[in-house]
Amino acid sequence: MSRAPIPTFLLLLLALLPGCGDGAGEGPRLAPATAQTALEVRASSEPIELATPRVVERGEGLRVEVQADGQGAEIDARTTALVRFRARVEGAEAPFASSDGWYEPLAVAPPSVPGSASVVAGLRRGVEGLRVGSRAQVFVPPALGYGAAGLADAGVPADATLVFEVEVVGAR
């Protein structure tokens, strides 16, 4: 006589029951994480919303307006930042580029990282100093963006200031 297979959900339930506490209102006990990964996907706590954006001037006309301070790892010159973004020309409403609908965030790597995606220098410099979980607008002057050439295929005119709305979702 053959036995019916045990449904997957029942196996999962049975695996979780031993850690469900002693019945005194205590929830499931989870084992602490023992290994750190090279990728921090989310900040350990919620970002701190700022009532008024904090403006950081980075030189050469590069300006960062921080709307929320993240609580995760800080992006430095050697860190690859993982960001969700929308990019538009200053004064325009419609974005010319966006990570909306992407499976993975954009990796904004230091220039020294082989095979890293090419991003405008102003975006790279603009995310440095932010922490995972931060949300900011990065205002990139033409010299640190597409310059006098613009990016006609995307609708970016010559000498345009770019605005990147970014959320730093990870670091590696």
C-alpha angles and dihedrals in degrees: 000000000000123000122231113247116256110248115248094238090056091052089050091049091050091050092053099045098077091062097048098105132245098298093259093116092280114141127223116305114227124199113245117254110264103187130054120216128217089241123068103198100183137012115261091244138016118287118259108249113223119220089213121024114254109233118215119188111208099183132258090059094299110142131181122198108197114206097175131018113223122219098215135088117324118244110235135172092281098043127096109223119212109212142177108213151173118202126199139161111261109265093023124104100203119076120235091203135016141168090221108132095017117132092216130036120247113272108224101195131183111264090248093066109101115234094012118153114262112247129168113276092240093060092050092049091043096059094048110105094026120113130227106276094033123132120202147151114238114203108204118195118220094258090060094038130043095319124195092340095059117189105273095180089061096039096254110144125215116282093012124160109229126215118205116191102202139182114193104220100169150355136213 
